[in-house]
């Protein structure tokens, strides 16, 4: 059994873990990073990166299918599954290889295996190749991430009943697919497989897709997806999933008093009902730690757990389960470990992106949340149909919506349904962090013709001064808050 002695050990090499490890190396700390799977974690290997590669393929398919509208005569796109998989794998391997190179450049030692606590300062490593090592460290960063929630009544087999990890690596393209869950993961895969030629049904138990998102944005996306061929049933619950040889028979029912059970057959079912933190193998009790009732580890603004030398970052620390949140937390934890007493994780708001086609991106308060918080709201919206740049792209479905405080004019939230929404939302993040008003955004000269000037137009619309749309008739702030 080998013995290692380092300043810090990072358990998990996903976005939070590899950011913590690299930053620790940059700050001159000796560091070991451990993962039972591959560098990059879920994000690089099964989540963010491969799904976005597949979504890009789907976007290209859509452009080909609509090429005639812009004067291009091309045949219908034929999906070569093997070629698509090769592209996706090349993207993943390039990103994983990049992180490994950064580990080497910053003196981060990476070890494959399962890590668990022996004490608050000792880690037992069960090596992937066999045998065990012990690592003693001045500090430990827990960055073990999350995993798809499995529903006991619908046992996953990776072929007929899938989770999101399986959906990235299907052996064949299905002709029909049921997706249980209308959240981010479900809708992204609905977009992928609809573009690949599948007939997709999304069933959501709650009254809207993307629960918690601004209702107008949710409805806009739902309308667009349905127009693209995605069938969506809201307020509907799946009861039984029965395997019938090479297919799955699903029974579901709406919430209405007159709704009856409906049964349909699908080639496969993707269960996308959320994710859960991964902490079961850590032996937290040996470190004098425990999770809360939801399985999360409590941390303070410096990402410390109740044991001062142990930190936790990313999905294991609670909602929102987002890679970019984990990344920033990993950097902050590393800086605190290195002695920066001022470092803290205290963002004004964290953006969220949904990589459907078009994308959805939000930051800050929705209209509903702002009203619930007691604000008198001022709303500014700009439809993509009024954007000259959007029309040059043959993209007219979507909107940009700003939510502001009617009294102070401060921006409270920004919500976008549009191509490149994931990039456009950066303006909202900066505006919220800097305390910008709606007037500030409207007065700032945006380049023309661009999609981003729609943000300026939405801000101007909030004050009844928009040029490219007919301004809504003014109404009192109090009326707007009802």
N, C-alpha and C positions, 0 to 999 in steps of 0.2 A: 504494500500500500504506500503510494507516494504521498509526501507531505508538501503542501504549498503554503507560502506565507506572502500575503499581498496587502496593499493598503485597502483595496476594495474588491469585492466580488459582486458581479451582476448576474442575477438568475433570470435568464430570458434574453434572447437576442432579437426580439421584435423591435418596432419603432422606438418604444421607450427605453428598452434595454440597450440597443446599440448606440443610441444617442448618449445615454449615460456613460457607457463604456468609452466611447471615443472622446467625449469631453473630459473624462477623468484622465485619459491618456494625454490629452493636450495640456492638462494642468499639472503634468508631471507625476501622476500617481501610478503605482503599479496596480494593474487590474486584470482580473480573469473574468471573462464572460462565458456563461454556460447556457446551452440549450439542448433539449433532447432531440430536436429536429434540426432544421437548417437555419443558418444566419438569415435574418430578416423576418423571422416569425411568420405569422398568418398573413400579415400585410403584403410582404414581398412574394410569398410563395403560393398562397391560396386566396388572398383577399384583394386588397386595393389594386395591386399591380396587374395580376393576371385578369381580373374582371374588367379592368379598364382597357386592357389590350383587346379583349373580346368585344367590349362595347364599341371600340374604335372600328373593329371589323364590321360590326352591325351598322354603324353610322355610314361607312362607305357603301354597304349594300343598299341602304336607303337612298343615298345620293344617286347610285346607279339606277335604281328603280324609278327615280324621278328626273332622270337626266333629260328626257324629252321636253320637259317643261322649260328648260333653258337652252333648247336647240341642239342637244347632243343625241345622236342616234347610236345607242349601244344595246347589246343584247342583255337579257336578264342575267343577273349575277348568279353563278353556280358556286355553291359553297363547297370547297374542298376541305373536309374536316381535318384531314392529316396536315394540310398546309396551314390551316388556322392554328392547330395545336402547336405546330413547329414555330410559328410566329410568336405565340403566347409564351412558349418555353424559352425562346431566345431572349425575349424581353425580361422574363423572370431571372434567367441565368446571368444576364448582364447586370441586373440590379444587385443580385446576391454577390456576384463577383466583385462589384464595386465596393460593397460594404466590407468584404474580406480584405480588399486592398487597403481600405481605410483603417481597419483593425491593425494590419501589419505596419502601416505608416505611423500609427500612434501608439505602438507597443502594447496593443491589447492582445492578450493570450486568449484564444477561443478553444473551449473544450466541449465535446459532445457528451451528453449524458443527462441523467436525472439527478437533480439537486434536492437535498433536504437538510433541515437544520439539525445539528447535534447539540448546539448551544447558540446563544445570541452571536457568538463570534466564530463559530465553527460550522462548516458546511461539509456534508458527506456527499461525494459525487460517485454515483454508480455509472461507470463509463460505458458508452455504447459498445465498445469493443470487448467489454468484460472487465471485471475487477473493480476495485474501489479506490478512491483517493480521498484525502481529507484536506480541506482548505481552511486556513485560519486567516481572518481578515479584520482590519480595524473597522470597516463599514460593510454593510450588505445592502444591495438594492434589489428589491423584489419587483420583477417586471415580467410576470408569467402570463399576462394577457387574459384572453377569454376564448371560449369555444362555443359552437352552436348548441342551443338547447335541444335536446332530444325529447320527444314525447313518447312516454312508455307505451301508450296504446298503439303507436305507429312505429314499430321497431325499424330502425334504419338498416338497410342492407347494401347501400352504395350503388344499387342498380335500378331498383324499382322505387324504393323510398330513399330519398336523398337528403343530405344537408348541403350547406353552401360549399363545403370543401369538395364534395362529390361533384357538384354542378359545374365546377371549373374543369373537370377532367372526364366528362362523359365519353364512353367508348363509341357511342353513335348518337347522331342528332335525332331527337324524338320528333314525331309528327304531332303529338299532343302532349301537353304538360299541364298539370295542376300545380299551382304555387299556393301554399297555405301561409298567408301573412302578407299584408300590403304595406310593409315598412320598406326601408331603404334597400335591404338585401333582396327582398322579394321582387320589388319593382325593377331593380337593375337586371336581375336575371330574366324577368319577363321581357325586358327590352332586348336582351341578348338573344334569347331563343325565338322570339317573334321575328327578329331580323333574319335569323337562320332558317326560317320557314316553318317553325312550329306554330300550332294553334294553342295559345296559352290562356288559361283561366286563372285569375287571381281571386282568392277568397279572403276577405278581411272580416274579422269578428266585430270590429268597431265601426262606427258610423262614417269614418273617413279614412282614406289612405294617408300614409305619413302622419299618423296620429301625433298631435302636438305642434304640427306645422300650421302656419297661417292658413285659415280655412279657404280663403280666396285662391291662394297658391295651390293648395291641395286639389280644389275643384278644377282649376285650370289644367293642372297636370293630368288629372283623371280624364278630362274631356279629350286632351290630346292623345293619350295612350289608347283610349277607346277608338278614336278615329284611325289610329295606326293598326288596329286589329286586336288589341289586348282586351279580353273580356274581364270585367271587374264586377264582383258581387260584394256589396257592403252589408254590414249587419247580418252576416251569415256565418254559421258555425259548421265546421266539418265534424261529422260524427265518426263514421267507420271508414277505414281504408282496408280493403280486402284484396289480396293478391290473387290474380286469376291467371296463373301461368306466366305469360310474358307481359302482363298489364296489371293495372290497379283499378279496382272498382271503388269509387268514392261516393259516399252518401253525405249530403249536406242539407241544411235547412236555414231559411231566413228567419228573422226575429218577429215577423208579423204574425198576428193571431191566425190569419188565414193561410199562412205559408205551410207547405207540405214538404216532406222529404223528397229530395231529388237525387237520382243516382246516375253517374256518368262514368265512362271508362277512359283511362289515360295510360299512355305508355310509361309515364313515370310521374312521381309526385315529389316536389321539393318542399320540405318543411322549413320555413323561414320565420320562426316565431320569436326570434331573439337570441341573445348570447348570454353566457354565464361566466363569471370569473373562474380562472383555473388556479386553485390553491391546494387541492386535495393531497398532493404528494409532498408538500413542503414540510410537513411535521411542524407546524407553527407553534404547537404547544411547547416544544423544546426551546423555542426562542422567546417564550412568555408572551406569545401573540395569539390572537383569535380573530375570526372574521365576525361581521355583524350578521343579522338574520338573513340578509340577501347574499352573503358570501363575500362581501367586500372588506378590504382592510382600511381602517380609518387612518388618515394622515392629516398633518397640519399644512400651513401654507408653504413650508419648506420641505414638504413631502416626507417628514419624519413620522414614523409610527410611534406608538407609546414607548417603545424601546429606542432610546436616543440614537444608537448607532445603526439602526435598521431603518431603511427608507423603502417606500413603495411608490411606483409610478404606473401610469397607464390604466388599462381596463380593470385591474384588480382594485383600484381605488374608487370605482363608482362611475356613474354617468357624467357626461356623455362618453360612450365608448368610441373614441375617435383617435386615429393614428396621430394626427397633428397635435392633439392634446397630450398624448403620451410622449411625443418627441420633445415638446417644450418642458414637460415635467422631468424628463430624463436629464436634460441639460441643467435645469435648476437644481435637481438633487445632486448632480456632480459638483456644481459650483459651491453648494453648501458644504458638501464633504470636504472640498478643498479649502474651506475656511472663509468663504464669502458670506458674512453674516447678514448682508442686505438682500441677498437673492431670495425671491419668493415667487410663488405661482399665484398671481392675482389678476387674471385677465378681466377686462370689462365684459367681454363677450367672446364666445368661441364659435366660429363659423361651422356650418354643417352643409355638406354637398351630397346631392343624389345624382349619380351619373346615368340617368335615363337619357333619352334623346327626344327633346332637348333636356338639358340639365336643370336641376333645381339647386339653388344655393340660398341659404338664409343665415342671418346673424342678428342677434339681439331679440327684442320682443316682437311677437306677432301682434296683430291688431287685437285679437281676443285677450291675449295675456296682458297687454298694456291697459286695456279697459278693466280687466279683473284686478290689476294693481292700483286702480284708482286714477289713472291718467285721463285727462280730457284729450283725446287724440286728434291729431291732424294727419290726414292720409293724402298721399300723392301717388297716383298710379300713371303708368305710361304703357300703352299696349305696343307690342312689338310690330303690329301691323302698321303703326305710324312711323316706324324707323326706316329711313332711307337705306341705311346699311343692311338692315335685316332683309329688306326687299331685294337688294342686290345679291343676297345669299340665297334667295328663294325660301326664306324662313320668316313666316309672319305669325306663327302661333307662339304666344307667350306674353309675359308682362314683367314690368319692374314696379315694385311697390315699396314706398317708404312710409314708415310709421313714425310720427313725431309727437312731441308734447305740445299741445296747442298753447299752453301758457308761456313756456320758455322757448319754444321752437326747436329744442334739442332733438336730434335724431335718436329714436329709441330702437329702431330695427330696420333692416333692409331685406327684401325678399325678391328673388329673381327666378323666373322660368324662361330660359333662353339658351341658345347655343353659347358655349363658353361662360355660362353662369358661374362655374367654379373659379374662373379667373376674375370675372367682373366683381364678385363679392368682396374682393380685397379692398376696394374703395370703402365699402361699408365697415369693414373691420377697422381700418385706420380712422374713419370718421367717428366711430364710437369711442375708440381709444383716446382720440384727441378732443372729444367733447364738441364735435361740430354741430351746428344748427342746420336745419333744412335750408335756410337762407344762404349759409356758407356754401353748401353744395350747389345751389342754384346759381350763385354768383361766380363760381369757379368755371373758367372757360375749358370746356372739354373738346377734344379733337373731333372734327367732322370729315367724312362720315364714319362713325364708329357705333358699335353697340353701347359703349360706355356713356355716350352722350344721352342715352335714354335715362340714365340715373339723374343727370342734370334736369332733363325734361320732367321727370317725376317730381323732383324737388320744386321746380317752378309750378307744376300743376297743383301742388299742395297749397300754393299761395294764389292760385287763380291767374298765373302769368305765363302758362305754357304757350308756346307758339305753334307747335306741330300737332296739337289736338284741340278740340273744343273744350274749353275749361268748364268744369261742372259749376252749376249755380252755387254761390256761396251759402253756407249754412252755419249756424252758430256752433261753437266748439262744444257747447253743452249738448246740442242735438246730436253731434257726431259721437258723443261719448255714450249715448243711450244704447 
